[in-house]
């Protein structure tokens, strides 16, 4: 009686179950707990969702995909050891953009993840890195109370440490040796020696360089014209900007925003000015790099900038050694 009453609905359910049974999927292994199978299914779903819902800023991450592939090869997925990779380069070159893109792409493959941003700046605050350490443990362990080391040792985690300037900063945030098998650490720094001090082998340090000309022009155009190429009347001026910035993403973005919607006359005037005095936002970033140097480093920088510009490198080295 009931079956007759709901005949159409029951048939619909039967059809749906038949279709579901015919779909390809993962096979349950009776020797393995269902929990492990569920984890694999969830990971597959997250990958699909990540692919279907790209970041709204992807169009401005010009040239980053190639860098991501290189970092992926250095991360050596599948290995059971705790592995550290370093990203090294000048300020404004795109280290944090690369690290964040990498984090967004692979973080769902780990049991816990955390992105520690602006460590250098955070460490100079009144409480140092205490707040960041608490947040890191809270994100990874959910309830970081008691037996922290033992619980960390059972988790495969991904941690990105951005703008590290000393080994002490890393040690105050996390004891890398306590992380679980298969964990991955990415550290960004402006000083290659800092990465070495943090335990990163030279072979696992990736040096960030400026974007190639075509990618640099495309990135600049997104900010200056809201499209992936310059307006035809601004071709020559746009190429002058790219040559001036030498492919440094920060400079391309700052100048693109500064010149958006301006006339060619304003562009010409601004470029002449920038070739003498950098834009204030670019100057601030470069100033941090100078202030990070010790007294001897600052004096060497000023000697090169004021007296040794355009000189042969070997001559400069011999001169400074003397």
ROTOR-734936 format. One record per residue (C-alpha): x negated, y, z; residue in three letters. Coordinates in steps of 0.5 Angstrom, whole numbers, padded with zeros to 4 digits, always signed. Layout:
BEGIN
XYZala/...
# end
This chain:
BEGIN
+0000+0000+0000unk/-0005+0005+0002unk/-0010+0003-0004unk/-0004+0004-0009unk/-0003+0011-0005unk/-0010+0013-0006unk/-0012+0009-0013unk/-0015+0015-0017unk/-0019+0017-0011unk/-0022+0010-0009unk/-0023+0009-0017unk/-0027+0016-0017unk/-0031+0014-0011unk/-0033+0007-0014unk/-0035+0011-0020unk/-0039+0016-0016unk/-0043+0010-0012unk/-0044+0006-0019unk/-0047+0012-0022unk/-0051+0013-0015unk/-0054+0006-0015unk/-0056+0007-0022unk/-0060+0013-0021unk/-0068+0012-0020unk/-0071+0013-0014unk/-0075+0010-0008unk/-0075+0003-0006unk/-0074+0001+0001unk/-0079-0003+0004unk/-0077-0008+0010unk/-0084-0008+0013unk/-0084+0000+0013unk/-0079+0004+0018unk/-0074+0008+0015unk/-0077+0014+0018unk/-0083+0014+0013unk/-0078+0013+0007unk/-0074+0019+0009unk/-0080+0023+0010unk/-0082+0021+0003unk/-0075+0023+0000unk/-0075+0030+0004unk/-0082+0031+0001unk/-0080+0030-0006unk/-0074+0034-0005unk/-0078+0040-0002unk/-0082+0040-0009unk/-0076+0040-0013unk/-0073+0046-0009unk/-0080+0050-0009unk/-0080+0049-0017unk/-0073+0051-0018unk/-0074+0057-0014unk/-0080+0061-0016unk/-0082+0067-0012unk/-0079+0073-0015unk/-0087+0076-0015unk/-0089+0070-0019unk/-0089+0075-0026unk/-0094+0079-0022unk/-0099+0073-0020unk/-0103+0074-0026unk/-0109+0069-0027unk/-0107+0066-0020unk/-0105+0059-0023unk/-0112+0058-0026unk/-0115+0060-0019unk/-0110+0055-0015unk/-0112+0049-0020unk/-0120+0050-0017unk/-0118+0051-0010unk/-0113+0045-0011unk/-0119+0041-0013unk/-0124+0043-0007unk/-0118+0041-0002unk/-0119+0034-0004unk/-0112+0031-0003unk/-0111+0024-0001unk/-0118+0024+0004unk/-0117+0022+0011unk/-0122+0027+0014unk/-0121+0034+0016unk/-0123+0038+0010unk/-0125+0046+0010unk/-0125+0050+0004unk/-0127+0058+0003unk/-0125+0063-0001unk/-0131+0069-0002unk/-0130+0075-0005unk/-0130+0083-0004unk/-0124+0086-0001unk/-0119+0088-0006unk/-0121+0082-0011unk/-0115+0078-0009unk/-0117+0073-0004unk/-0111+0073+0000unk/-0106+0073-0006unk/-0109+0066-0008unk/-0109+0064-0001unk/-0102+0065+0000unk/-0100+0062-0007unk/-0104+0056-0005unk/-0100+0056+0002unk/-0093+0057-0001unk/-0095+0051-0006unk/-0097+0046-0001unk/-0095+0047+0006unk/-0089+0043+0005unk/-0094+0037+0004unk/-0096+0037+0011unk/-0093+0036+0018unk/-0094+0043+0020unk/-0097+0049+0017unk/-0099+0056+0019unk/-0102+0063+0015unk/-0106+0067+0020unk/-0106+0074+0016unk/-0111+0080+0018unk/-0115+0076+0023unk/-0121+0082+0023unk/-0116+0087+0024unk/-0112+0083+0029unk/-0118+0081+0033unk/-0119+0089+0035unk/-0112+0090+0038unk/-0112+0090+0046unk/-0110+0083+0047unk/-0115+0080+0041unk/-0113+0074+0038unk/-0109+0071+0044unk/-0102+0073+0041unk/-0104+0069+0034unk/-0106+0063+0038unk/-0100+0062+0041unk/-0096+0063+0035unk/-0100+0058+0031unk/-0099+0053+0036unk/-0092+0054+0037unk/-0091+0054+0029unk/-0095+0047+0029unk/-0093+0044+0035unk/-0086+0047+0036unk/-0087+0046+0044unk/-0094+0047+0045unk/-0094+0045+0053unk/-0099+0040+0055unk/-0103+0035+0052unk/-0105+0040+0046unk/-0111+0037+0044unk/-0108+0030+0043unk/-0102+0032+0040unk/-0106+0036+0035unk/-0110+0030+0033unk/-0103+0026+0031unk/-0101+0032+0026unk/-0103+0033+0019unk/-0103+0040+0018unk/-0105+0046+0014unk/-0108+0052+0017unk/-0110+0059+0013unk/-0115+0064+0016unk/-0115+0070+0013unk/-0120+0075+0013unk/-0125+0072+0018unk/-0131+0076+0020unk/-0134+0071+0026unk/-0134+0064+0028unk/-0132+0066+0035unk/-0125+0068+0031unk/-0124+0061+0029unk/-0126+0058+0035unk/-0121+0062+0039unk/-0115+0060+0035unk/-0116+0053+0034unk/-0121+0047+0035unk/-0122+0044+0028unk/-0125+0038+0031unk/-0118+0036+0034unk/-0114+0037+0028unk/-0111+0030+0025unk/-0113+0026+0019unk/-0112+0029+0013unk/-0111+0036+0015unk/-0114+0042+0011unk/-0116+0049+0013unk/-0117+0055+0008unk/-0121+0061+0010unk/-0122+0067+0007unk/-0128+0072+0008unk/-0132+0077+0005unk/-0139+0075+0007unk/-0141+0068+0005unk/-0145+0067+0011unk/-0139+0067+0015unk/-0136+0061+0012unk/-0142+0057+0012unk/-0142+0059+0020unk/-0135+0056+0020unk/-0137+0049+0017unk/-0136+0050+0010unk/-0141+0047+0005unk/-0143+0051-0001unk/-0140+0046-0005unk/-0133+0048-0002unk/-0134+0055-0003unk/-0130+0059-0008unk/-0132+0066-0010unk/-0127+0070-0013unk/-0129+0075-0019unk/-0125+0080-0022unk/-0119+0078-0027unk/-0121+0077-0035unk/-0119+0083-0039unk/-0113+0080-0042unk/-0110+0078-0035unk/-0112+0085-0032unk/-0109+0088-0038unk/-0102+0084-0036unk/-0103+0085-0029unk/-0104+0093-0030unk/-0098+0093-0034unk/-0093+0090-0029unk/-0094+0096-0025unk/-0095+0101-0030unk/-0090+0099-0035unk/-0085+0094-0031unk/-0087+0089-0037unk/-0093+0085-0039unk/-0096+0089-0044unk/-0097+0097-0045unk/-0093+0101-0049unk/-0096+0102-0055unk/-0098+0109-0054unk/-0102+0108-0048unk/-0106+0102-0051unk/-0113+0106-0051unk/-0111+0109-0044unk/-0109+0102-0041unk/-0116+0099-0043unk/-0120+0105-0040unk/-0116+0103-0034unk/-0118+0096-0034unk/-0125+0097-0036unk/-0126+0102-0030unk/-0123+0097-0025unk/-0127+0091-0027unk/-0121+0087-0026unk/-0120+0088-0019unk/-0113+0086-0018unk/-0112+0092-0012unk/-0115+0097-0016unk/-0110+0095-0022unk/-0104+0095-0018unk/-0106+0102-0014unk/-0107+0105-0021unk/-0101+0102-0024unk/-0096+0105-0019unk/-0100+0111-0019unk/-0099+0112-0027unk/-0092+0109-0027unk/-0088+0114-0031unk/-0093+0119-0032unk/-0095+0123-0039unk/-0101+0121-0043unk/-0104+0128-0041unk/-0103+0126-0033unk/-0106+0119-0035unk/-0112+0123-0038unk/-0113+0127-0032unk/-0112+0122-0027unk/-0117+0117-0030unk/-0123+0123-0031unk/-0122+0124-0023unk/-0122+0117-0021unk/-0128+0116-0025unk/-0131+0121-0020unk/-0127+0120-0014unk/-0123+0113-0013unk/-0116+0113-0011unk/-0115+0114-0004unk/-0112+0107-0003unk/-0118+0104-0006unk/-0123+0108-0002unk/-0120+0106+0004unk/-0121+0098+0003unk/-0128+0099+0000unk/-0129+0104+0006unk/-0128+0098+0011unk/-0133+0094+0007unk/-0138+0099+0008unk/-0136+0100+0016unk/-0137+0092+0017unk/-0144+0093+0015unk/-0150+0093+0020unk/-0154+0100+0020unk/-0159+0097+0016unk/-0154+0094+0011unk/-0151+0101+0011unk/-0158+0104+0009unk/-0159+0099+0004unk/-0152+0101+0001unk/-0154+0108+0001unk/-0161+0108-0002unk/-0158+0104-0008unk/-0152+0108-0009unk/-0156+0115-0008unk/-0163+0113-0011unk/-0163+0107-0015unk/-0157+0107-0019unk/-0158+0103-0026unk/-0165+0101-0024unk/-0167+0094-0025unk/-0165+0089-0020unk/-0172+0086-0019unk/-0175+0093-0018unk/-0169+0095-0013unk/-0171+0088-0009unk/-0179+0090-0009unk/-0177+0097-0007unk/-0173+0095-0001unk/-0178+0090+0001unk/-0183+0095+0001unk/
# end
